[in-house]
């Protein structure tokens, strides 16, 4: 009997664990060998899909089987042609290995032309199977059915995602370590007028030296900044993390809600600067949150500026005690000396207009005589002036 090599393949791990597919293929090859006078001396197997042109790189069993068959000058036997591959290009490449492979289903004497025809049929069958599976999957998904990872418990999915993120982070750190020398050199160059170099200027220095990124592209300031952060390089112009900057600005706003953007930058107390535009946006976010929580602010419709918190305090106090005067409001709220009495009275007047909604004539009279926050002294002066006019 002539020696031969047996090769088995299944597509999924479930098929490989069950052993049914591998056992059936081995049974077919053994019976074929007994009929045709072949003695299988070695067995090789793979658990890998048959799709792809470079499938041999993913199949160590097939690679070892080809090498042994070539060295022993014996045929390679498979149960069916699709166990080798469902790709015509791949089958034609195997023929170039100078290895005679036999398909048990077709018999012993089958020429290359016939094998090409059957390989084309197998490739077309794979495409049709893929289209059918895709169509059925889309229909099932539209009906709410879950597949694959979605069938696993949520804890298992979270663990899998965490492992994936860990691997990606590790790969990114390894790529960054390979470029540490270039990053340190670029960030160590002098900037404009002796100041630290910006990340954009450092990126241009690397591009001028024709140093490519790990992906073979040109450097950008944002990419260089991320790589420096990943490497732990402390640069004076490093951007403050968003979460830390927001928490710090919110804490300063709660202590001193009338701070401007420049004052916030001066009181940050961090090693890295907070630029004007970013400070203004974070301050505006704090003021917007305070305005959303105030019914008086919504009713009046005040603008968002450094006096937003003060307006809200005055409006809330006026809503509870509308008979207070402007001076009493300043005393109760302990407002700073930089706030003029006329400005406080104006805010109270705007509250009265928004809630009472007086007519234009009543609004004019109310501003002169009936607004209690204007004080009783104005009423006495107005009454005295009216009496004098009557005596004339």
C-alpha positions as CSV (number, residue, x, y, z in Angstrom):
1,X,0.0,0.0,0.0
2,X,1.2,3.5,-0.8
3,X,1.7,6.0,2.1
4,X,-0.4,9.1,2.3
5,X,-1.0,12.2,4.6
6,X,-4.6,12.8,5.9
7,X,-5.9,16.4,6.4
8,X,-9.0,17.3,8.4
9,X,-10.6,20.8,8.8
10,X,-13.7,22.3,10.5
11,X,-14.7,25.9,10.5
12,X,-15.7,26.7,14.1
13,X,-14.6,25.9,17.6
14,X,-17.9,24.3,18.4
15,X,-17.4,21.8,15.5
16,X,-13.9,21.1,16.7
17,X,-15.0,20.5,20.3
18,X,-17.8,18.1,19.2
19,X,-15.5,16.0,17.1
20,X,-18.3,14.9,14.9
21,X,-17.1,16.7,11.7
22,X,-13.5,15.6,12.2
23,X,-14.5,12.0,12.9
24,X,-16.7,11.8,9.8
25,X,-13.9,13.2,7.6
26,X,-11.4,10.7,9.1
27,X,-13.9,7.8,8.5
28,X,-14.3,8.8,4.8
29,X,-10.5,9.1,4.3
30,X,-9.8,5.7,5.9
31,X,-12.4,3.9,3.8
32,X,-11.2,5.6,0.7
33,X,-7.6,4.5,1.5
34,X,-8.7,0.9,2.0
35,X,-10.5,1.0,-1.4
36,X,-7.7,2.6,-3.3
37,X,-4.7,1.1,-1.6
38,X,-3.5,4.1,0.5
39,X,-2.1,3.8,4.1
40,X,-2.5,7.1,6.0
41,X,0.7,7.5,8.1
42,X,0.1,11.0,9.5
43,X,-3.0,13.1,10.4
44,X,-3.2,16.9,10.5
45,X,-6.1,19.0,11.3
46,X,-7.2,22.7,11.6
47,X,-10.1,24.6,13.2
48,X,-10.3,27.5,10.9
49,X,-12.6,29.0,8.3
50,X,-12.1,28.2,4.6
51,X,-12.5,31.7,3.4
52,X,-9.7,34.0,2.3
53,X,-6.8,33.8,-0.2
54,X,-4.1,33.6,2.5
55,X,-5.8,31.0,4.6
56,X,-2.6,28.9,4.7
57,X,-1.0,31.4,7.0
58,X,-3.8,30.8,9.5
59,X,-3.6,27.0,9.2
60,X,-0.5,25.5,10.8
61,X,-1.9,22.0,10.3
62,X,-2.2,22.4,6.5
63,X,1.2,24.0,6.3
64,X,2.8,21.1,8.2
65,X,0.9,18.5,6.1
66,X,2.1,20.1,2.8
67,X,5.7,20.1,4.1
68,X,5.6,16.5,5.1
69,X,3.9,15.4,1.9
70,X,6.5,17.3,-0.2
71,X,9.4,15.8,1.7
72,X,7.9,12.2,1.6
73,X,6.7,12.6,-2.0
74,X,3.3,11.1,-1.0
75,X,-0.2,12.4,-1.7
76,X,-2.3,14.5,0.6
77,X,-5.9,13.2,1.1
78,X,-8.9,15.2,2.1
79,X,-12.5,14.0,2.3
80,X,-14.0,16.8,0.2
81,X,-12.5,19.7,-1.8
82,X,-14.1,22.4,0.4
83,X,-12.0,21.0,3.4
84,X,-9.0,22.5,1.7
85,X,-10.7,25.8,0.8
86,X,-13.7,27.3,-1.0
87,X,-11.4,29.7,-2.9
88,X,-10.3,29.0,-6.5
89,X,-7.1,31.1,-6.1
90,X,-6.2,29.2,-3.0
91,X,-6.7,25.8,-4.6
92,X,-4.6,26.9,-7.6
93,X,-1.9,28.0,-5.2
94,X,-1.8,24.6,-3.6
95,X,-1.3,23.0,-7.0
96,X,1.9,25.1,-7.3
97,X,3.3,23.5,-4.2
98,X,4.1,20.4,-6.3
99,X,2.0,18.2,-3.9
100,X,-0.4,15.7,-5.3
101,X,-3.6,16.0,-3.2
102,X,-6.5,13.5,-3.6
103,X,-10.2,14.2,-2.9
104,X,-11.9,11.1,-1.5
105,X,-15.3,12.2,-2.8
106,X,-14.1,12.5,-6.4
107,X,-11.9,9.4,-6.6
108,X,-8.3,8.8,-7.2
109,X,-7.8,9.8,-10.8
110,X,-9.1,13.4,-11.1
111,X,-7.1,15.9,-13.2
112,X,-6.4,19.6,-12.3
113,X,-9.0,20.9,-14.8
114,X,-11.7,19.0,-13.0
115,X,-10.5,20.2,-9.6
116,X,-10.6,23.8,-10.9
117,X,-14.2,23.4,-11.9
118,X,-15.2,21.9,-8.6
119,X,-13.3,24.6,-6.8
120,X,-15.3,27.3,-8.7
121,X,-18.5,25.5,-7.7
122,X,-17.4,25.4,-4.0
123,X,-16.5,29.2,-4.1
124,X,-19.9,30.0,-5.6
125,X,-21.6,27.9,-3.0
126,X,-19.7,29.8,-0.2
127,X,-20.9,33.1,-1.6
128,X,-24.5,32.0,-1.8
129,X,-24.3,30.6,1.7
130,X,-22.9,33.9,2.9
131,X,-25.7,35.9,1.3
132,X,-28.4,33.6,2.7
133,X,-26.9,33.9,6.2
134,X,-26.6,37.7,5.9
135,X,-30.2,38.0,4.8
136,X,-31.6,35.7,7.5
137,X,-29.5,37.6,10.1
138,X,-30.9,41.0,9.1
139,X,-34.4,39.7,9.3
140,X,-33.8,38.2,12.7
141,X,-32.2,41.4,14.0
142,X,-35.1,43.4,12.8
143,X,-37.3,41.1,14.9
144,X,-35.2,41.8,18.0
145,X,-33.2,38.5,18.0
146,X,-29.7,38.7,19.4
147,X,-26.6,36.9,18.1
148,X,-23.0,36.1,19.2
149,X,-21.7,38.2,22.1
150,X,-25.1,39.7,22.8
151,X,-26.2,36.3,24.0
152,X,-23.6,36.3,26.7
153,X,-24.2,37.8,30.2
154,X,-23.5,41.5,30.7
155,X,-20.7,40.7,33.1
156,X,-19.0,38.6,30.5
157,X,-19.4,41.3,27.9
158,X,-17.9,44.0,30.2
159,X,-15.0,41.7,31.0
160,X,-14.4,41.1,27.3
161,X,-14.5,44.9,26.5
162,X,-12.1,45.6,29.4
163,X,-9.6,43.0,28.1
164,X,-9.9,44.5,24.6
165,X,-9.2,48.0,25.9
166,X,-6.3,46.7,27.9
167,X,-4.7,45.2,24.8
168,X,-5.3,48.3,22.7
169,X,-3.8,50.5,25.4
170,X,-0.8,48.2,25.7
171,X,-0.2,48.3,22.0
172,X,-0.4,52.1,21.9
173,X,2.0,52.4,24.8
174,X,4.5,50.1,23.0
175,X,4.3,52.2,19.8
176,X,4.8,55.4,21.9
177,X,7.9,54.0,23.6
178,X,9.4,53.3,20.2
179,X,9.1,57.1,19.4
180,X,10.2,58.4,22.8
181,X,13.5,59.8,21.5
182,X,11.8,61.7,18.7
183,X,9.1,63.2,21.0
184,X,11.6,64.3,23.6
185,X,13.8,65.9,21.0
186,X,10.9,67.8,19.4
187,X,9.5,69.1,22.7
188,X,13.0,70.1,23.8
189,X,13.5,72.5,20.9
190,X,13.3,76.3,21.7
191,X,10.0,78.1,21.1
192,X,9.2,81.7,20.1
193,X,11.0,84.3,22.1
194,X,12.4,81.8,24.5
195,X,9.1,80.4,25.5
196,X,8.3,76.6,25.5
197,X,7.6,75.2,22.1
198,X,4.0,74.4,21.2
199,X,2.9,71.0,20.2
200,X,2.1,72.2,16.7
201,X,5.6,73.7,16.2
202,X,7.2,70.5,17.6
203,X,5.1,68.4,15.1
204,X,6.4,70.6,12.3
205,X,10.0,70.0,13.4
206,X,9.4,66.3,13.1
207,X,7.8,66.6,9.7
208,X,10.8,68.7,8.6
209,X,13.1,65.8,9.5
210,X,10.8,63.4,7.5
211,X,10.1,61.4,10.7
212,X,6.7,59.6,10.2
213,X,4.1,58.6,12.7
214,X,3.7,55.0,13.7
215,X,1.0,54.8,11.0
216,X,3.3,56.3,8.4
217,X,1.7,59.7,8.2
218,X,2.6,63.3,9.1
219,X,2.7,64.5,12.7
220,X,0.0,66.9,14.1
221,X,0.0,68.8,17.3
222,X,-2.9,66.9,18.9
223,X,-1.3,63.6,18.1
224,X,2.1,64.6,19.5
225,X,0.4,65.9,22.7
226,X,-1.4,62.6,23.2
227,X,1.8,60.6,22.7
228,X,3.6,62.9,25.2
229,X,0.8,62.3,27.7
230,X,1.1,58.5,27.1
231,X,4.8,58.7,27.7
232,X,4.4,60.7,30.8
233,X,6.5,63.7,29.4
234,X,5.8,66.8,31.4
235,X,5.5,69.8,29.1
236,X,4.6,73.3,30.2
237,X,1.9,73.7,27.6
238,X,0.1,70.4,28.3
239,X,-3.6,70.7,28.3
240,X,-5.4,70.2,31.6
241,X,-7.6,67.1,31.6
242,X,-11.2,68.0,30.9
243,X,-12.7,66.4,34.0
244,X,-10.2,68.1,36.3
245,X,-10.5,71.5,34.6
246,X,-14.3,71.4,34.9
247,X,-14.3,70.4,38.5
248,X,-11.8,73.1,39.4
249,X,-13.7,75.9,37.6
250,X,-16.9,74.7,39.2
251,X,-15.4,74.8,42.7
252,X,-14.1,78.4,42.1
253,X,-17.5,79.4,40.8
254,X,-19.2,78.1,43.9
255,X,-16.8,80.1,46.1
256,X,-16.9,83.3,44.0
257,X,-19.6,83.2,41.4
258,X,-18.8,86.7,40.1
259,X,-15.3,85.8,38.9
260,X,-14.4,86.6,35.3
261,X,-12.4,84.3,32.9
262,X,-9.1,86.1,33.6
263,X,-9.7,85.8,37.4
264,X,-10.4,82.0,37.0
265,X,-7.2,81.5,35.1
266,X,-5.3,83.4,37.8
267,X,-6.8,81.3,40.6
268,X,-6.6,77.9,39.0
269,X,-3.5,76.9,41.0
270,X,-2.4,74.3,38.4
271,X,1.0,73.6,36.8
272,X,-0.5,74.0,33.3
273,X,-2.4,77.1,32.0
274,X,-6.1,77.3,31.3
275,X,-6.6,79.3,28.1
276,X,-9.1,82.2,27.9
277,X,-11.6,80.5,25.5
278,X,-11.7,77.3,27.6
279,X,-12.1,79.2,30.9
280,X,-14.9,81.3,29.4
281,X,-16.7,78.2,28.1
282,X,-16.5,76.3,31.5
283,X,-17.7,79.4,33.3
284,X,-20.6,79.8,30.9
285,X,-21.5,76.1,31.6
286,X,-21.6,76.8,35.3
287,X,-23.8,79.9,34.8
288,X,-26.1,78.0,32.5
289,X,-26.6,75.2,35.1
290,X,-27.3,77.8,37.8
291,X,-29.8,79.5,35.5
292,X,-31.6,76.3,34.7
293,X,-32.2,75.7,38.4
294,X,-33.7,79.2,39.0
295,X,-37.4,79.8,38.2
296,X,-36.9,83.6,38.5
297,X,-34.1,83.6,35.9
298,X,-36.4,81.6,33.5
299,X,-39.2,84.0,34.1
300,X,-37.2,87.2,33.6
301,X,-34.8,86.0,31.0
302,X,-31.6,87.6,32.1
303,X,-28.4,87.1,30.1
304,X,-25.5,84.9,31.2
305,X,-22.6,86.9,32.6
306,X,-20.6,87.4,35.7
307,X,-23.7,88.8,37.5
308,X,-25.9,85.8,36.9
309,X,-25.6,84.3,40.4
310,X,-26.2,87.7,42.0
311,X,-29.3,88.3,39.9
312,X,-30.6,84.9,40.9
313,X,-30.1,85.7,44.6
314,X,-31.8,89.0,44.3
315,X,-34.7,87.6,42.4
316,X,-35.2,84.7,44.8
317,X,-35.2,87.1,47.8
318,X,-37.6,89.5,46.0
319,X,-39.9,86.6,45.3
320,X,-40.1,85.8,49.0
321,X,-40.2,89.4,50.3
322,X,-41.4,91.8,47.6
323,X,-41.8,94.6,50.2
324,X,-38.0,95.0,50.8
325,X,-36.2,98.0,49.7
326,X,-33.0,98.0,47.6
327,X,-30.9,98.8,50.7
328,X,-32.5,96.1,52.7
329,X,-31.8,93.6,49.9
330,X,-28.1,94.6,49.9
331,X,-27.9,94.2,53.7
332,X,-29.7,90.8,53.8
333,X,-27.6,89.3,50.9
334,X,-24.4,91.0,52.1
335,X,-23.6,92.1,48.6
336,X,-20.2,93.7,47.9
337,X,-19.7,97.5,47.9
338,X,-19.0,97.4,44.1
339,X,-22.8,96.9,43.5
340,X,-24.6,100.2,43.1
341,X,-28.0,100.6,44.6
342,X,-29.5,101.7,41.3
343,X,-28.4,98.3,39.7
344,X,-30.1,96.3,42.5
345,X,-33.3,98.4,42.1
346,X,-33.2,97.8,38.4
347,X,-33.0,94.0,39.0
348,X,-36.0,94.2,41.4
349,X,-37.9,96.3,38.9
350,X,-37.3,93.6,36.2
351,X,-38.6,91.0,38.5
352,X,-41.8,93.1,39.1
353,X,-42.3,93.5,35.4
354,X,-41.9,89.8,34.7
355,X,-44.3,88.6,37.4
356,X,-46.9,91.4,37.7
357,X,-46.9,92.1,33.9
358,X,-48.3,95.7,34.4
359,X,-49.6,97.8,31.6
360,X,-47.4,100.6,30.2
361,X,-49.1,103.3,32.2
362,X,-49.1,101.4,35.4
363,X,-45.5,100.4,34.8
364,X,-44.6,104.1,34.5
365,X,-46.5,105.1,37.7
366,X,-45.2,102.1,39.6
367,X,-41.6,103.0,38.8
368,X,-42.2,106.5,40.3
369,X,-44.5,105.9,43.3
370,X,-45.5,102.4,44.1
371,X,-42.3,100.3,43.9
372,X,-41.5,99.6,47.6
373,X,-37.8,99.0,46.8
374,X,-37.5,102.7,45.8
375,X,-37.9,103.6,49.5
376,X,-40.4,105.8,51.5
377,X,-38.2,108.9,51.2
378,X,-39.1,109.2,47.5
379,X,-42.8,109.0,48.4
380,X,-42.5,111.8,50.9
381,X,-40.6,114.0,48.5
382,X,-43.1,113.4,45.7
383,X,-46.0,114.1,48.1
384,X,-44.4,117.4,49.2
385,X,-43.7,118.5,45.7
386,X,-47.4,117.8,44.7
387,X,-48.6,119.9,47.7
388,X,-46.3,122.8,46.7
389,X,-47.7,122.8,43.2
390,X,-51.2,122.8,44.6
391,X,-50.6,125.9,46.7
392,X,-49.2,127.9,43.8
